[in-house]
Amino acid sequence: MIRAVTVVGGGLAGSEAAWQLAARGIPVVLHEMRPVATTPAHKTDRLAELVCSNTFKSTELTNAHGLLKAEMRLLGSLILEAADGARVAAGSALAVDRDAFSGSVTERIAGEQRITVVRDEVTSIPSPAIIATGPLTSDKLAEAIRTRLGVGALAFYDAIAPIVARDSVDDSIVYRGSRYGKETMEAADEGGAYLNCPLSRGQYDAFLDALISADQYHGHEFDEVPYFEGCMPVEVMAQRGRDTLRFGPLKPVGLRDPRTGREAYAVVQLRQEDRAGRMWNLVGFQTRLRIPEQQRVIRMIPGLEQAEFLRYGSIHRNSYLNSPAALSPYLAARDEPTILFAGQITGVEGYTESSATGLLAGINLARILSGDEPVVPPPTTMLGALYRYMSEADPKHFQPMNANFGLLDDLSESVRDKKRKREMFAERALSDMRTWIEANALLGTAAARAS
């Protein structure tokens, strides 16, 4: 008889993981602590309750979130099926009636004979298990995770800076270089580890005025985090004084422009985020500005006038793991492969991304218990590229990530038209996903039960 698997957390990722396990013949005990223990965000005791927006974002294949959904549909996602059934008018976005959506997921899970829902708070880590407790993981379980994986494995808030696409940066303005030339040999071969955006005094003053007056996002009370020097929003630093940024993240000292031989009045630095060098992080630009304001203000920086944003900055409460340092490539404890993690706790951002990791966690734990090896889609797919990021990102600078085209392996040919390039990304991703699914025999019973 197959031993029951524990899934901790009845959110999007946990519900999807439980469904995928059950669809593959694995009995599941799904633990959800509500209503026995509550969170500051949830209002009901239903599974898969949406606590913020009611949209899963775009369904278009030329959008990274739309592509990820298409890949999930190939794998038989419960969450997307429920979302389709609860959809409300929102153009190309997959927006849902949140009550109908969570009600549908709850009903489907309760009606699955292989899933037993238990309402209690889990305070230790069992095995085999999938931990999918999200950004509001209870204190007791968070401590158990820290003890199990290491004190430095779990963070409790995000301080995220925006990321822009490398090919949207103006090379006629920016220059490579590290402060005082301190860099690795590899970086030196490329001319420097950072991209530097020089600002004159007039440009700095205009940028500073725009930054100070920009509209900020104000979320839930539980979303507030203590501001200390390590996560100070750039707009808060700017309000401390006109030279605060010039003596902080925009410090020009030691950064001479090789084209002029001089230091600029201020310098915004971009640090490479991915192995391929297609994603660049604005150093020190963690922010609570609203998205349109981030676009407007950051595009005032010389060299970033046409910046394409792959991730926007944010600061909010979010318990998440340093996955590159603590987990295996398929997001399991390195010393115990039957303890997997899924959802926002792994370092993904967004409803769709969280659901996708739950889906793959369920598939992989079922494979492991059946004697097969765990699998991860190729990095030409959006799901595979997300997993690669969480496995191979620099642990010293790891921050949660959403789906974006900058994560994917580049195309074998140069394509100038952005829309056509994204179409080609999507065509390749879906073809490779279908091939991967067939090669690993991932459908069959699961697809039939989820359809």
C-alpha positions, -999 to 999 in steps of 0.1 A, spaced: 0 0 0 13 34 -9 20 57 21 1 89 22 19 121 12 16 152 34 9 185 16 12 215 39 -8 246 28 -41 248 9 -33 277 -13 -28 277 -50 5 257 -50 -7 232 -23 -40 225 -39 -24 220 -73 3 197 -58 -23 176 -39 -44 172 -71 -14 161 -92 -4 136 -66 -39 122 -64 -42 121 -101 -12 98 -102 -27 74 -76 -9 88 -45 -31 93 -14 -27 128 1 -33 144 34 -37 181 27 -32 203 58 -47 238 59 -45 256 92 -75 279 85 -99 283 103 -81 268 133 -53 294 129 -58 325 108 -36 348 89 -37 386 85 -46 383 49 -72 355 45 -109 361 50 -124 326 45 -115 289 52 -117 280 15 -88 265 -4 -70 285 -30 -83 318 -16 -70 348 -36 -59 374 -11 -48 402 -34 -57 407 -71 -83 385 -88 -63 382 -120 -38 355 -131 -26 381 -157 -24 376 -195 -34 346 -215 -16 357 -247 13 336 -258 34 367 -265 32 374 -227 54 354 -203 25 347 -180 3 336 -210 31 312 -221 34 297 -187 -3 291 -186 -2 273 -219 26 250 -206 5 243 -175 -25 234 -195 -5 208 -213 3 193 -179 -34 193 -168 -36 221 -142 -64 220 -118 -59 257 -109 -63 269 -145 -93 247 -150 -110 263 -120 -99 297 -131 -114 292 -166 -147 282 -150 -148 313 -128 -136 337 -154 -149 372 -156 -145 398 -184 -110 413 -184 -99 414 -220 -69 390 -225 -63 387 -188 -75 356 -169 -95 374 -141 -119 354 -119 -147 357 -95 -126 350 -65 -154 333 -45 -164 311 -74 -128 302 -81 -119 292 -45 -153 275 -41 -145 254 -72 -111 244 -61 -124 235 -26 -152 214 -41 -129 196 -65 -104 188 -37 -131 177 -13 -146 154 -39 -113 136 -47 -113 103 -28 -75 102 -26 -73 136 -8 -81 141 29 -82 177 41 -72 182 77 -77 216 93 -47 221 116 -14 239 119 17 219 109 47 228 130 73 202 119 84 189 85 73 153 77 84 131 48 73 125 22 58 160 19 54 191 -1 56 224 18 35 250 1 27 275 29 33 307 10 44 342 21 25 340 54 41 308 67 33 304 104 61 313 128 64 278 142 67 261 108 91 289 96 113 281 125 111 243 117 122 251 81 150 273 93 162 246 116 159 219 89 176 238 61 198 262 79 195 296 96 202 316 65 179 297 43 147 316 50 140 353 46 109 371 58 105 401 35 114 411 -1 135 442 -9 134 438 -47 149 462 -73 136 463 -108 152 443 -136 155 455 -172 163 437 -204 199 441 -216 189 448 -252 168 477 -241 198 496 -225 214 523 -247 250 514 -251 258 548 -265 253 562 -230 261 535 -205 296 520 -200 310 489 -183 331 491 -152 335 483 -115 343 508 -88 381 513 -88 383 485 -113 377 458 -87 362 429 -106 368 392 -115 389 382 -144 358 372 -163 342 406 -158 374 423 -167 374 405 -201 341 421 -208 352 456 -197 337 455 -162 312 437 -140 286 465 -140 267 487 -165 270 523 -154 245 550 -163 261 585 -157 240 614 -146 249 651 -148 239 674 -120 209 686 -139 198 651 -148 203 640 -112 182 669 -98 154 662 -122 155 625 -114 155 632 -77 125 655 -79 105 629 -99 115 601 -74 105 621 -43 71 632 -57 62 598 -73 31 579 -61 38 549 -38 20 517 -33 3 511 1 -7 475 7 -21 456 36 -10 463 71 6 428 72 26 437 41 45 465 59 82 457 67 106 475 90 128 498 70 165 495 79 195 502 58 194 468 41 160 473 26 155 511 25 132 521 -4 151 543 -29 124 570 -26 128 570 12 166 575 9 159 603 -16 137 621 10 166 621 35 185 648 16 195 658 -19 229 641 -16 219 609 2 217 588 -30 250 603 -43 267 590 -12 247 557 -14 237 535 -43 243 563 -69 278 571 -56 301 580 -86 334 576 -68 358 552 -85 337 550 -117 354 569 -144 338 569 -178 364 555 -202 351 577 -229 357 609 -210 381 599 -182 359 617 -157 335 608 -129 299 617 -134 279 637 -109 260 605 -100 259 569 -114 232 543 -115 247 508 -116 232 477 -132 243 443 -121 240 411 -142 211 389 -129 213 358 -151 240 336 -166 233 347 -202 235 384 -193 200 393 -206 186 405 -173 201 434 -154 192 446 -118 192 482 -108 215 481 -78 200 496 -46 166 505 -63 143 485 -41 111 505 -41 74 508 -33 65 530 -62 35 520 -83 44 503 -115 35 533 -138 57 555 -116 86 530 -118 84 531 -155 82 569 -157 110 577 -131 135 550 -141 132 559 -178 146 593 -168 179 577 -161 203 582 -190 206 550 -210 173 536 -197 150 558 -217 137 527 -236 140 503 -207 120 471 -209 111 459 -174 113 422 -168 106 426 -131 93 456 -111 107 466 -77 87 459 -45 91 457 -7 67 435 12 65 407 37 72 374 21 87 343 37 108 327 11 137 304 8 171 311 -7 165 283 -31 198 283 -49 216 278 -16 192 255 2 173 233 -24 180 209 -52 172 217 -89 137 204 -85 132 223 -52 137 196 -27 158 194 5 192 183 -7 197 156 19 161 143 17 146 142 -19 111 134 -7 107 168 10 98 193 -17 88 229 -16 64 248 -39 47 282 -43 59 316 -32 81 301 -4 105 289 -32 111 323 -45 85 328 -73 62 357 -76 26 356 -88 -4 333 -88 5 315 -120 41 309 -110 31 296 -76 5 272 -91 31 260 -116 56 250 -90 29 232 -71 20 213 -103 56 202 -109 62 194 -72 32 170 -73 45 154 -105 80 149 -91 70 136 -57 47 111 -74 76 100 -97 100 96 -68 76 75 -48 71 54 -79 108 48 -83 114 73 -111 138 102 -112 124 137 -107 124 159 -139 125 196 -147 114 210 -181 141 223 -204 151 260 -199 136 268 -233 102 265 -216 90 292 -191 85 266 -163 119 251 -169 135 286 -170 119 296 -137 133 264 -121 167 271 -136 167 306 -121 158 293 -87 186 267 -89 214 287 -105 209 323 -94 236 338 -72 227 329 -36 242 361 -24 218 382 -44 188 359 -47 154 376 -48 120 362 -58 113 362 -96 82 362 -118 78 347 -153 95 368 -180 111 362 -213 145 372 -200 147 338 -182 146 318 -214 175 306 -235 180 330 -263 169 320 -299 195 306 -322 189 335 -347 187 372 -342 152 386 -344 147 424 -343 109 425 -342 99 421 -305 65 406 -311 78 381 -336 106 372 -312 81 364 -285 60 344 -309 91 323 -317 99 319 -280 64 306 -274 65 283 -304 97 267 -293 86 265 -256 54 247 -264 71 223 -288 98 215 -263 72 211 -235 52 186 -256 84 167 -264 94 167 -227 60 155 -216 60 127 -240 96 116 -233 88 114 -195 53 99 -199 38 126 -177 2 125 -189 -20 94 -192 -40 90 -160 -32 125 -147 -44 142 -179 -76 121 -180 -85 129 -144 -77 166 -147 -96 171 -179 
